[in-house]
Amino acid sequence: MKTSLLAHATAPEFSNWLDNERTTVLVPVGALEQHGSHLPLGTDSLLATAVSLGVAERTGAKVAQTLNYGYKSQQKSGGGNHLRGTLSLDADNLIGITRDITRSFLHQGVRHVVFLNGHYENYQFLYEGVDLALRELGLSDPAGPSVLLLSYWDYVSESTLATVYPQGFPGWDIEHGGVLETSLMLHLHPELVHMDEAVEHGPALLPRFDRLPVVPERTPHTGALSAPSGSTAQKGRLLFEQTVADLATDLSTELGLER
């Protein structure tokens, strides 16, 4: 199969590829969520897809179609589900979709499935869907078919953070529409970034608890939880290349993939 994208392959090409005992499919998972006044609603999906394609080029894995909708945006990590432009799945829907995708790929003979997450709130529901699918298939041997679950930002190194944030990293809890995502988008999709619309403001100051219904005034008016000032395509390239390289190394080591 010449293409890394399963959506571009034919059924016979996919079937022949399945005869390779080290078959691995990456499933990018994002969301449709507001990302301030300067980034597109599809930022999480675009970044998860780009990282997946970069890893596929280094490992020989294939990339499934992106799951473009995610779990509810939360005020302390995504601004909140009350903001226009954010469309969300309930937990049972995301769990069910993840279970079906996992079950289908493994049932057809894919050896390993990797969910590459780009939306913070998705993680535990992806985990639940994977767990249910493995139980239904009766797969419990760690040496057999498996599923990996990760979020791409967990692969950003301390040295990269020090370069991207020379005055100190403010923390992942307010990195929504901030320097990391903006820099990555400037590198990967500059035509979709509107820096002339970016608003400078301090980091969101949110309580340590969640309150429902949310208090809308606690989210900065931009929807972003920190300002994108200082974002550059050069920083985005560093973030992308370092993250993809380290992630590909991990997957190659864990799953026995060629590099």
FENRAMO-V283290 format. One line per field, one symbol per residue. psi: psi as a letter, one per 40 degrees, with the letter a starting at -180 (. if undefined). Layout:
psi->???
//
This chain:
psi->hdiehddeiidddddddeehefhhhhhhhbihhifaeeiidedddddddddddddddeeeiihiihheiaihhidededieeiiehhiiidddddddddddddddddeehdhhhhhhehdedddddddddddddddefheheeaiihihihdeeehidddddddgdehheiddegheaddddddddddgdeehgdeeihhiiihgiieihhhiihdeehidddieiiehehiddddddddddddddddddddddefii.
//
